[in-house]
């Protein structure tokens, strides 16, 4: 990857500031473009960025032999990174441990999004995408906003606050602990700088001016690499993640980016929208002429092989769920109450139901919004037509609601 954003001065210096405090960074002349820090306890070095990057590429200088008795770990190196020049240096050895699958969209042979759509998705998927996009844009006041280049500091703060809220809510829905929130101060400083350098961009899908889906990508000379994404699951039926991908592809083609890299991790949306697969590897680098370095290298390889074995068994996901549960012990939670949906005919009276606001009611019954949005997907019409009525008398202390639009009318009874 030419001009890799994750090996840029801005990225590495910002990462070192937040995650390597009071540590001296080190460079090895045989491993170009990278900075390293020593592991806190063990005798080896880790690349700046560690596992927070979305693809480290580097080059080897075969004429340099300054690794000595050290061991080095370089995280998340895509297998298209060429390190073949190590063959010219008998003392420098690189052992690659497969870690994650990677996916990218090669856009070099297309001139438009429609070209890519035609070449990548089958007829059924194309028709579904177009139909869902039309529903989405007809039902809501939709705008697409791209943050790229200079941005006002106050506007940036508001945008990143919205982004953080989406991330928190998304992982809360999944009941998975994420380090992203703890790392958010790093992203706030980093992304502001890299937006101004045009080495980052953020796309935001807004409804009535409010973000419901946001994604961060980093930019090289020829590629956009996806990094952080989150969306409001109330709009799940409208496939906003797929719509967001289509906008990324359009943007890449318009800005002469030949690759849209979806980075590590295997998900349904990636397999559907990409046309190229690759592997991320962990590179363990050691000096073959040093016994100490060889031992360190051997132990590191076995360690990362074990980590991958546990990852293949989904142990990492179980740990993330357990951490989430432990962190949320004792916190008050809004339970999803049982409910029933019934179609209704005829008129409702002001004696039985009064007009209310969905935004007001979701404070007490958050699941109402997903019900209304799913209903809108089934019978599309402008969201501005939808009215919500609340019963004046409650059953068992729980109200009922009538959702009324020009194409549908139904009753939500909460038990």
N, C-alpha and C positions, 0 to 999 in steps of 0.2 A: 504494500500500500504506500504510494508516494505521499510524502508529507503526512505521515501518520499523526492524527491529533493527539493520541495518547503518549507519544514520545516527544511532543512539543515542549518547549521551555515552560510555557504557561501551565500546562497540565501537570508536568512533573514537579515544578516548584510549588504549585498550590497543594498538590497531594502531600508533598514532604512537609509543608507547613502544618497541615492538620493531622497527619498520621505518623510523623517521624520527628516529633518535637524532641529537642535536645539530642538528636542523633546526627551524626555526620554522614552525609551521603558520599558514596564512593563510585568511581567510574573505573571500568576495566578497559584498557585500550583494545583488547581483542574482541570486545562486544560493543560495537559502536551504537551511538544514539541513546544509550540507556544509563540511568542512574540507579544506584542500589543502596540499600541500608542493611545493616547487620541484623539478623534475628535477635530478639531480645535476650534469649538464653542460649541458643545453640550456635555452633560455629559455621554458619553459612549466611549468604547474602540473598536478599529478595529484591526484585525489581521495583522501582518506584511505580506506584499504581496498584501493585499486587494483583488481587483478583477483582479489582473494581473497574478495570479497563474493559473494553469490548473488542480487544484484538491488538496485541502488541506485535509489531514487526521490527526486525533489526537486522543488521548485517555483521558479518564476522571479518575481522582483519587477520588473515592467516599468518601475517608476519610478526604478530605480537604474541608474547607468551607470558603475560603478567598475571595469570590466574594463580600461579604458585601453588600453595597448599589449601586454597579456598574451594568451597562448593558454592554454586549459584543456582537459584531457582528463578525462572522466567515464566510467569503465569500467562495462560490464555493466548498462545501463539497459534494463529491459523496455519493449517498445513500448506497453504500457498506461500508462506514465508520461506524463501530460499536460503538455506544455511549450508549449501553444498560446499562452500569454500573451506569448511572445516577439514575436508579431506586433505587439504594442502598443509595442515598443521597436525602432525601425529600426536602431539601432546594434548591438544584440545579435543575433548569428547563431549558430544551432546546426546543425551538419552531422552527420547520423546515418549511421554506417557499420555495416551489418549484420554481426554476429559469429557468434552461435550460435542454434540453435533452442532454445526453451524449452517445457516441458510442465507442465501442472498439472491437478489433479482439482478440478473445481467441485462442491462438496458442498452447495451452497445449496438444491438441490431434493430432497434425500434426507433421510430420518429415521433410517436405519440402514445398516450395512455391507451387509446383504443387499439393500437397495434399490439401493445403488450397484453391487453385483455384477451384479444383474439388468439394470440399465440400461446397463452399460459393456462387460461381457464377453459373448461369444456363448456359446451353450449348450455347445459343445465345450470352450471354455476354462473355463467355470464348473465343469463336471463334473471336468475334470482338476485344477483348483485344489482342489476339495473332496476329491477322492480322495487327492491328494498330502498335503494337510494331515492327513487322517485317518491315513495311513501314518506320517507324521512323528511325530505325537503318540502313536500306538500303539507305535512302535518305541522311542522314547526317553523319558526322564524330562525333559520339557520344561517350562520356566517362562518367562514373559515379564516382564521387569522394566523399569519406566519411571522414569527419573531426571528429576524435575521439582520445582523448589523447593529448600528447604534440604537440605543433605547434609553428613554428617560429613566432615571434611577427610581422614582416613585412608581411609575408604571411597571417597572421590572419587579419591584417588591410586591405589588398587588398580584401580578401574574404568577410569581413563584409561590405566593401564599395560596392561591387557588390550586396550583399544581400539587402542593404538599397536601392540601385537604383531600384531593382526589386520590392520592397515593394512600393516605391513612385510611380512607373509607374503603378503598378497593381491597387492601390487605386485611382490613377488619372483616369485610364480607367473607373473605377466603379463610379467616381464622388462622392466618399464617404470620409469624413474627418476621419482620423485615428490618434489615439494618439501614434501609434508606432514610428513615426518619432521623436516626442518630447521626447519619452522615449528611443531613440536609444543609447545615452551615457550610460544609465544603462545596456542595453543589451550588449554593447561592453565590458564593464568591467566584467559583470557577466559571460558571455558565455566563455570568455577567461579562467577564473578561473575554471569553471565547466568542460570545455573540458579537462583541465589538470587533474582534479579529476575523469575523466571518468563518470561524472554525466550529461553530455550533448553530443549531436552529431548533426552534420549538414550533410545533403546529398545535393549534387549539381549535377544537370544534365547539362553537358556541350556540346556545339556544337563547334567544332574547338577550344576548350579550353575556350570558353566564356560561363558563366552560363546563362541558359535560365529558370531554375527552381531551387529553393532552399527551404529547410525546416529545421527548428530547432526543436529538440526534447530533452526532459529532461529524465534522467534515474533513476529509482529506482533499487533495486536488481533484480526484476523480470519483470519490465515493462519499455516500452518506451512511453512517453507521448508527443504527438504533441503540438507545441506551436505557432510558426510563420511560415507561408508559403507564397510564392509568385512565380508567373511564368510569362513569356513573352507571352502575349495573341496572338502574331503573330503565335504561334505554337498551337493554341487552337484545331484545327482539329486533331492534333496528340495525343490528350488526355495525355499530359505530366504529368498532376496531377495523373492520374491513373497509369502511368508507375512509377512515383515516389513512390506511395503507394506499388507497387509490390517490389520495391527495399528495402523499409522499412521492409516489411514482411520477405524478404530473409535475411536481416541483423539481425533482431530480432531472427529468428530461428537459424542462425549461432552463435549468441552470447547468446543463452539460455535465451532469454526474452520471457516469456510465454504470455505476453499481449502487444498489440500495441493499445494504447488508443488515439483515435482521438479527445478526449476532447469535450468541449461544442460547441453547435451549430449544426443545422440540415441542411445538404447539400446532394445533390444527390450522390456524391462520397462516403460519409460516409455510407448511407443506402445500397449502393451496395456492399461495401467491408467489412462491419462489420457483426458480428454474435451475438452481445450482446448489448442491450440498457440499459441505467440507467438514473437517474436524478441527476442533481446538485441542491443542496439546499443551502439556506442561513440559517445559524444557529444563532438564537438570544438566548443568554444565560443570565439568570437573577437569582437572589436570591429570592426564593418564600417567604422567611421569612422577606423580607424587602419591605415595601410599596413603597419606592422610586425606588428600583430596579424593582419591578413589573410594576410600571407605565412606566418606561423607556422601559422595555421589550415590553409592550403592544403597545406603540407608534412606536417602531422600527418594530414590526411585521406588523402593518398596513401600514407603509411606504413602506416596501419591497413588500407587497401584491399589493400596488398601482403601484409600479414600474413594477412588473410583468404583471399587467393588461395592462399597456401602452405598454410594450414590445410585448404582445400578439396581440395588435392592430397595430404593426409595427411603432409606434410613434418614437421609437429610431432610426429607419432607416431614417425616414423623417428628423429628427433633424440632423443626420450625413450628409445627402445630403445638407441640408440648410447651415450647417457650411462650407461645401466644397465650395458651391456657394458664400457665403459671403467672404471667405478667398481669392477667386480667382477673385473677382470683379476688373476690370481694368487691369488684366494681359492679355498679348497677347496670343492668342490661335491659333494653326494651325487647321483650319477647314478642315473637310473631304469634298473634292470637289466632285460633281457628276461625275460619270464616266460610261463608257460602255465597256464591254469585248466582243470581236468578235474573232472567230477562223479565221485564215488566211491560205491561200495556197500559194505555190510558194516562190520565193526568194525575199529578200529585197535588195535594192541597197544602196551603200555608199553615194549616192547623197541625198537620203531621210532620212536615219537613220545612226547614228554612235554609236559604242559600248560605253557603259557607265557602271558605277558600281552601283549596288543596294544600297550599303552602302552610296554612295554619294547622290543618288537621294532621299533616305528616309529622308534626312535632310530637304528637301523642301516638299516632299510628303510622309509623314509617312505611309499612308494607303497602299502604294505600296507593302510593305513587306508582309502584311497580304494577299493581292491578290496573290502574288507569292507563298506563303506557302500553301494557300488553293488549288491553281492549282497543286502544287506538290503532295498534298495529293490525289487529284483526279486521277492524272496520275503519279504514283511514278517513280522516277529515281534519280540518284545521283545529289545532289544539285550542285556539281562541274560542271555538264553538262549545267546548266542553264546560259544563256547569256541574258543581257538586252541591248536593243538598244533604243536610244532616237531620236525623229524626229529632223531634222535640221531646219524645218519650223514649227512654232507654229500656232495653230488655236485659235484666240481670246486671244492670249498671253499665252496659255496653251500648253505644249508639249504633244505628244502622245508617247507611248512606245510599243515596241515589245518584248515579252518574248519568247525566243527560247530555246528549249531543244531537246533531241533526240526523245521524245515521244509527244511533243505538241508544238504548235506555236500559239500565240494569240496576239491580238492588244488591248491595253488599251488606250481608248480615254478619255481625261479629258476635261470637259466642263467649 
